[in-house]
């Protein structure tokens, strides 16, 4: 009897963790283009709830997706566009960034029609800062994250930017770092030498690889 009750408890626990609403379906539609407005095919679209995959589709040659997904019985519901996740993400395209839409409630009903989704190509931003034998430099690099999060009907927020900061004391080795970002965006390098005024440099990211060298 104890074994039987234990089995029922485990089954109940697993059922309570399952976010699928078995008698409900959702319609998900949209279009994906690159930063120039050209459609992108074979972009993976997933519907997700608490890490459970509910549905999946790929964009066609026109960049369109239109599929029916099972619904979630939770308030959390996501639509992931070209987001690398589980080992089954065989269609994830490394050359493009990712966009994740987060919905906190179901006020939008059972139809999710997204505006045209623009994916920017990924880019590499190399930053090199020369050290000095006599001066200290402090700097912060702000650049667009290749994974963007949009929250619908919620005040939750994840910054679309990544940050990298460093202090170079006199005699320290030169600084060099590669950062993953998005083409068609800008990075901001803010720095201060010793106790001087703060300086700001805008770095446009227009190529697959951008290298900026700061010497002082």
Backbone torsions as a table, in degrees:
resi	resn	phi	psi	omega
1	UNK	NA	-39.2	-179.6
2	UNK	-62.3	-40.4	178.8
3	UNK	-62.9	-42.1	-179.3
4	UNK	-62.6	-45.7	179.3
5	UNK	-64.5	-38.6	178.5
6	UNK	-62.5	-40.4	178.6
7	UNK	-62.6	-42.4	179.5
8	UNK	-64.8	-39.3	178.8
9	UNK	-64.2	-43.6	179.1
10	UNK	-64.4	-44.2	179.1
11	UNK	-61.0	-41.9	178.6
12	UNK	-64.6	-38.6	178.9
13	UNK	-64.2	-45.1	-179.9
14	UNK	-63.8	-40.3	179.4
15	UNK	-64.3	-38.6	-179.7
16	UNK	-68.9	-26.5	179.9
17	UNK	-81.7	-19.8	-177.3
18	UNK	-73.4	121.5	-175.3
19	UNK	-90.0	6.9	-173.1
20	UNK	-81.1	130.7	171.6
21	UNK	-92.6	106.5	-166.4
22	UNK	-71.8	-19.0	-177.1
23	UNK	-108.9	24.4	-175.0
24	UNK	-140.4	144.3	178.1
25	UNK	-131.7	154.4	179.9
26	UNK	-121.8	146.4	173.2
27	UNK	-104.4	129.0	-178.1
28	UNK	-124.9	123.2	-177.7
29	UNK	-134.7	153.8	175.7
30	UNK	173.8	-174.7	-179.5
31	UNK	-143.4	142.1	-178.2
32	UNK	-121.6	129.2	175.9
33	UNK	-128.6	167.7	171.8
34	UNK	-85.6	-175.4	-175.1
35	UNK	-69.5	-11.8	176.8
36	UNK	-98.5	2.0	179.4
37	UNK	89.0	7.4	178.8
38	UNK	-85.2	136.7	-178.9
39	UNK	-65.3	147.5	177.8
40	UNK	-117.5	123.6	179.3
41	UNK	-91.6	161.2	175.1
42	UNK	60.9	29.6	170.4
43	UNK	-84.4	130.5	-176.0
44	UNK	-82.2	127.7	176.3
45	UNK	-114.8	126.7	179.3
46	UNK	-123.0	143.3	164.9
47	UNK	-103.4	135.0	-168.9
48	UNK	-140.4	145.4	170.7
49	UNK	-141.8	121.6	179.5
50	UNK	45.9	49.8	178.3
51	UNK	72.3	-1.9	175.2
52	UNK	-84.5	130.2	175.0
53	UNK	-81.9	124.5	-177.6
54	UNK	-99.6	-33.9	-178.7
55	UNK	-161.6	162.6	-177.4
56	UNK	-151.5	145.8	175.9
57	UNK	-152.8	164.4	174.8
58	UNK	-120.8	143.3	176.2
59	UNK	-67.3	147.3	179.4
60	UNK	-88.3	-168.5	-176.3
61	UNK	-65.8	-19.8	176.6
62	UNK	-93.4	3.2	-178.2
63	UNK	81.0	6.4	-176.6
64	UNK	-87.1	149.7	167.9
65	UNK	-135.4	143.4	-177.0
66	UNK	-158.7	104.6	-176.5
67	UNK	-147.3	164.4	177.7
68	UNK	-104.5	129.6	-179.5
69	UNK	-118.2	150.3	168.6
70	UNK	-66.6	156.9	-176.7
71	UNK	-97.9	164.7	177.1
72	UNK	-102.3	145.2	173.9
73	UNK	-92.8	8.9	177.1
74	UNK	-103.1	166.9	175.9
75	UNK	-78.6	-22.7	-179.9
76	UNK	-84.3	128.0	179.3
77	UNK	-148.7	129.3	-176.6
78	UNK	-122.4	151.9	167.2
79	UNK	-122.0	117.5	-176.6
80	UNK	-104.6	129.2	-180.0
81	UNK	-113.5	113.3	180.0
82	UNK	53.9	43.8	-178.9
83	UNK	-103.0	124.2	178.4
84	UNK	-75.8	127.8	-177.5
85	UNK	-139.1	-95.8	-175.4
86	UNK	-82.6	177.4	-179.7
87	UNK	-66.6	-12.7	-179.3
88	UNK	-87.0	6.4	179.8
89	UNK	-79.9	59.4	-175.9
90	UNK	-74.0	-15.4	-179.1
91	UNK	-100.8	5.5	178.4
92	UNK	-60.4	127.8	-177.1
93	UNK	-101.9	107.6	-174.3
94	UNK	-61.0	-25.3	-174.4
95	UNK	-76.2	-11.5	-177.8
96	UNK	-117.6	157.8	174.6
97	UNK	-75.8	-178.9	-178.4
98	UNK	-122.3	147.7	174.4
99	UNK	-129.9	130.9	179.2
100	UNK	-121.9	122.4	176.7
101	UNK	-99.1	131.1	-178.3
102	UNK	-117.9	124.2	178.9
103	UNK	-112.5	128.2	-177.6
104	UNK	-93.1	-16.6	176.2
105	UNK	-149.2	175.5	-173.3
106	UNK	-105.7	32.3	179.9
107	UNK	-64.4	-19.3	-178.6
108	UNK	-81.3	-0.7	178.3
109	UNK	80.2	-150.1	-174.5
110	UNK	-105.6	12.1	179.8
111	UNK	-125.0	121.0	179.4
112	UNK	-114.6	99.6	178.8
113	UNK	-108.3	108.5	-175.7
114	UNK	-90.8	149.1	172.2
115	UNK	-64.5	172.3	176.9
116	UNK	-58.4	127.2	-177.2
117	UNK	-98.1	122.9	-178.5
118	UNK	-104.1	118.0	177.1
119	UNK	-100.6	126.8	176.6
120	UNK	-88.4	144.0	173.1
121	UNK	-64.0	146.9	175.0
122	UNK	-70.4	156.3	178.1
123	UNK	-144.0	159.9	175.5
124	UNK	-112.2	127.4	177.6
125	UNK	-111.1	112.7	177.5
126	UNK	-96.6	127.2	177.5
127	UNK	-116.0	128.1	177.6
128	UNK	-126.6	127.2	179.5
129	UNK	-126.3	123.1	179.8
130	UNK	-80.7	137.4	177.4
131	UNK	-83.2	173.7	-178.9
132	UNK	-131.3	152.7	178.0
133	UNK	-78.6	-15.6	-173.5
134	UNK	-127.6	-19.8	-172.3
135	UNK	-114.2	154.3	173.6
136	UNK	-106.2	135.6	175.5
137	UNK	-123.9	133.5	176.0
138	UNK	-118.1	134.3	-177.4
139	UNK	-147.5	155.6	177.0
140	UNK	-131.9	129.4	175.9
141	UNK	-106.4	127.1	178.0
142	UNK	-117.1	124.4	-177.2
143	UNK	-146.3	156.0	-174.7
144	UNK	-70.0	133.0	177.4
145	UNK	-71.9	141.9	175.8
146	UNK	-73.3	-8.9	176.4
147	UNK	-117.7	111.2	-175.6
148	UNK	-105.0	140.5	-178.8
149	UNK	-119.3	130.3	176.0
150	UNK	-120.9	129.1	-177.2
151	UNK	-108.2	130.6	-178.2
152	UNK	-110.7	130.1	178.6
153	UNK	58.9	39.7	178.5
154	UNK	-157.1	156.2	177.0
155	UNK	-94.2	3.8	177.9
156	UNK	-62.1	153.7	-173.8
157	UNK	-153.6	133.9	169.4
158	UNK	-124.6	126.7	-177.0
159	UNK	-59.3	135.3	176.3
160	UNK	-76.1	1.4	-176.3
161	UNK	-114.7	149.8	167.7
162	UNK	-106.3	155.3	-177.8
163	UNK	-130.5	145.1	174.8
164	UNK	-138.2	128.5	-177.5
165	UNK	-130.2	154.8	-177.0
166	UNK	-160.7	147.8	169.3
167	UNK	-116.2	126.1	175.8
168	UNK	-108.1	111.2	177.3
169	UNK	-82.4	159.7	179.5
170	UNK	-53.6	131.7	176.8
171	UNK	86.4	-5.2	178.6
172	UNK	-72.6	159.4	177.1
173	UNK	-63.0	155.2	175.3
174	UNK	-59.6	153.6	-179.3
175	UNK	-100.0	135.4	176.9
176	UNK	-149.2	127.4	-179.0
177	UNK	-152.0	142.4	174.8
178	UNK	-102.2	136.1	-177.6
179	UNK	-127.4	138.2	177.9
180	UNK	-87.8	125.9	-178.8
181	UNK	-143.8	-157.4	-176.3
182	UNK	-125.4	139.5	173.0
183	UNK	-67.0	152.3	180.0
184	UNK	81.4	11.7	178.5
185	UNK	-119.6	-176.2	178.0
186	UNK	-129.0	148.1	172.4
187	UNK	-112.3	151.6	178.7
188	UNK	-120.2	124.7	176.7
189	UNK	-110.3	113.1	179.0
190	UNK	-109.2	128.8	-176.2
191	UNK	-142.8	160.4	178.3
192	UNK	-140.7	131.8	176.9
193	UNK	-101.4	121.7	-175.4
194	UNK	53.8	-125.0	179.4
195	UNK	-108.4	23.6	-179.0
196	UNK	-75.0	-175.8	-179.1
197	UNK	-70.7	149.8	178.4
198	UNK	-73.6	135.4	179.2
199	UNK	-115.1	150.1	-178.9
200	UNK	-130.5	134.6	178.7
201	UNK	-125.4	129.9	175.8
202	UNK	-96.2	127.2	-178.2
203	UNK	-114.5	108.7	176.5
204	UNK	-73.4	138.3	179.7
205	UNK	-107.4	90.4	-175.4
206	UNK	-113.1	-3.3	-177.0
207	UNK	-126.2	162.8	176.1
208	UNK	-57.7	-32.6	177.1
209	UNK	-133.1	126.9	176.4
210	UNK	-122.9	130.5	178.6
211	UNK	-119.7	127.4	177.0
212	UNK	-122.0	129.7	-179.2
213	UNK	-113.8	122.8	177.8
214	UNK	-106.1	115.2	176.5
215	UNK	-116.8	146.2	-178.0
216	UNK	-147.2	NA	NA
